[in-house]
Amino acid sequence: MATTVVVTGVSGKMAKETLLALCKAPDLEPIGAVSRHAQEEFLALPDGSGLIPLATDAQSLLHRLRPDVVVDFTSAPYAVAVARAAIDQGVRPVIGTSGLTSSEVEDLTARCAAAKLGGLIAPNFALGAVVLMHLSAVASRFFDHAEIIEMHHDAKADAPSGTAIATAQMMSRAHGGPFTTPQTLKETLPHPRGSTVGGISLHSMRLPGLLAHQEVVFGSAGQTLRLRHDTLNRECYMPGVLIAVREVMKLDHMVFGLDRLLGLVG
Ligand SMILES: NC(=O)c1ccc[n+]([C@@H]2O[C@H](COP(=O)([O-])OP(=O)(O)OC[C@H]3O[C@@H](n4cnc5c(N)ncnc54)[C@H](OP(=O)(O)O)[C@@H]3O)[C@@H](O)[C@H]2O)c1
């Protein structure tokens, strides 16, 4: 039997991509959608295979449809409300929305544990980005100097990116302490070396034409090592989303991060 899924925020880019990916997966079935400004009662599936119920209120739709999983790519306070409503009704939350606070993550983790329900909160669903972080942590054992350049589209609200900060934190843990940061004796303009996390300088580039890119550069005498991931379009997130929808069905607790779900970290 197919795993049934409700998707929230379906006027958004990630939710639309998710619906399409679910339509293409024979073992998964999108059965409902939520959009706060919905005017219609049904939504046409993006592959033209039919109509699914569309509602403005996630809680009542989850109650009515009782899906196995809800996938949320919206905004932080709303995503938390969706996840709480889902857990209350025995629906497994897969949350891709950025910007949840650590106390919100802790709260949702405790709720899933109490309900013995699987769930996932993943700040990054791009498999390549998750693998880049893992490989960066491996290389961190062998280098004392590293810098990160993250490059994003010009509409990105925050800098440095959450992924760059998380990568630097992971690298410094794997390195066993802060990296060595060379001292700049004369700064001719303010902050030329970017911000620093764990001794690693983070540089943020914002340009139209970019989507999401990250390069980790290690250096030691006579050599550099560059690890780079490029997100070319939102399709790149979908294999990770589909893995999450399938895997939460086997869990009885909340997992934070696709890397943990994939077994890349303990
Ligand atoms: N984990 C990952 O790998 C990953 C990858 C890409 C993006 N993201 C995150 O996913 C989220 C969505 O990204 P996107 O590119 O799809 O953005 P988007 O195109 O702007 O879509 C956001 C959607 O969320 C809805 N929404 C926002 N605030 C809401 C609220 N308070 N109540 C109800 N609905 C609300 C919007 O509805 P309206 O149309 O009515 O405003 C819209 O449908 C962001 O947090 C983004 O950072 C995560």
The ligand as a Gaussian input file, in Angstrom:
#p B3LYP/6-31G(d) Opt

LIG

0 1
 N       15.511000      21.862000       3.694000
 C       15.874000      22.190000       2.446000
 O       16.652000      21.479000       1.787000
 C       15.304000      23.433000       1.825000
 C       15.536000      23.722000       0.479000
 C       14.962000      24.869000      -0.085000
 C       14.162000      25.690000       0.712000
 N       13.996000      25.385000       2.038000
 C       13.134000      26.185000       2.910000
 O       11.789000      25.841000       2.616000
 C       10.948000      26.957000       2.873000
 C       10.125000      27.281000       1.622000
 O       10.981000      27.570000       0.553000
 P       10.375000      27.947000      -0.893000
 O       11.534000      28.246000      -1.763000
 O        9.398000      26.931000      -1.327000
 O        9.614000      29.303000      -0.535000
 P        8.344000      29.943000      -1.224000
 O        8.306000      29.651000      -2.681000
 O        8.317000      31.372000      -0.794000
 O        7.098000      29.214000      -0.561000
 C        6.770000      29.330000       0.787000
 C        5.373000      28.782000       0.994000
 O        5.075000      28.815000       2.384000
 C        3.830000      29.466000       2.593000
 N        3.851000      30.170000       3.868000
 C        4.806000      31.003000       4.317000
 N        4.476000      31.477000       5.517000
 C        3.285000      30.922000       5.824000
 C        2.426000      31.010000       6.960000
 N        2.733000      31.784000       8.015000
 N        1.290000      30.316000       6.934000
 C        0.981000      29.520000       5.886000
 N        1.738000      29.399000       4.785000
 C        2.893000      30.082000       4.778000
 C        3.701000      30.420000       1.422000
 O        2.367000      30.735000       1.241000
 P        1.932000      32.080000       0.455000
 O        2.170000      31.784000      -0.991000
 O        0.504000      32.177000       0.818000
 O        2.786000      33.190000       1.000000
 C        4.274000      29.572000       0.290000
 O        3.314000      28.673000      -0.185000
 C       11.903000      28.083000       3.300000
 O       11.969000      28.095000       4.715000
 C       13.218000      27.678000       2.708000
 O       14.323000      28.234000       3.376000
 C       14.547000      24.282000       2.586000

